[in-house]
């Protein structure tokens, strides 16, 4: 495509040999590389860099290319700052348009690294992981107008409290992140007592609805669909783990997932939304092998427990002929996790039985590995009499 018809990103003065990436693609820069051309329209995109491929802090920035372009196509310009080891925005990006024709063929890498159906699949994969993002959400998460984020960016909730260390002592690259304020230890309204508080502690529906209403009431002009704030936060945080390995975003992703999967009453009221959530969760889990922070084979107990509880909640909420579409999405997610990681989200497996040894002897065996998840055996709840020490 010609320079006048597609969006481009100029990354000027990047030293050769550093890690650079856009969306799901990463590569090592060369001396001739100065940016990316033919960036797809109608999508959010994320560009990131790192001075080394492994241990240094990564940083990057979000930008959006609108579907309809009335004037000149977007041109994003960033320039490498050697002292900071980071890309900084240029004050007048349009002034660089005159350089595009000379850079287009030899110095700008195409966004699509393949052709035909494979190219469309690349774009579709990324679009499916970013479809609920909004400018307001990205601005809130990054807490800056450049929509920049680093590996070290952290929310207050996730920052280690070190005695004697003040905010001024924190390194400059540890930028503040904006989270949604989800508290899974307090999912009831202020002033709730008795049965109301107990039910809200077991069912996070009130906390989910309260979060969505608080977010939407702040700006009625955006006309967001119900719950997009939670789905969008999940998307942004997951991709920040995937691209820049941000630990605080991983914790926020867990909070979002934990809030949704502990709902019960809201499932009946918002069946379609919960189905969308399960589709998004499956898309994300299919990408977990791309990043070490998501280890579902060994450390998936947190998510596995939540999904088992959510599956049980579906059985409580719907009769046999109800919620078919939502059940289908749950079955698709369960089938993926079983095939990929061997997860069993139901209770229909043998716990105790007779095992025949090689010499023909038969012994009775009992499986105890699942006791912790199912609250059995030594993990079973115990009633304690507090009045009789």
Secondary structure, 3 states (H helix, E strand, C coil): CCCCCCEEEEEECCCCCCEEEECCEEEECCCCCCEEEEECCCEEEEEEEECCCCCCCCEEEEEEECCCCCCCCCEEEEEEECCCCEEEECCCHHHHHHHHHHHCCCCEEECCCCCCHHHHHHHHHHHHCCCCCCHHHHHHHHCCCCCEEECCCECHHHCCCCCCCCHHHCCCCCCECCCCCCCCCCCCCCCCCHHHHHHHHHCCHHHHHHHHHHHHHCCHHHCCCCCHHHHHHHHHHHHHHHHHCCHHHHHHHHHHHHHHHCCCHHHHHCHHHHHHHHHHHHHHHCCHHHCCCCCHHHHCHHHHHHHHHHHHHHHHHCCCCCCHHHHHHHHHHHHHHHHHHCCCCCCCCCCEEEEECCCCCEEEEECCCCHHHHCCHHHCCCCCCCCCC
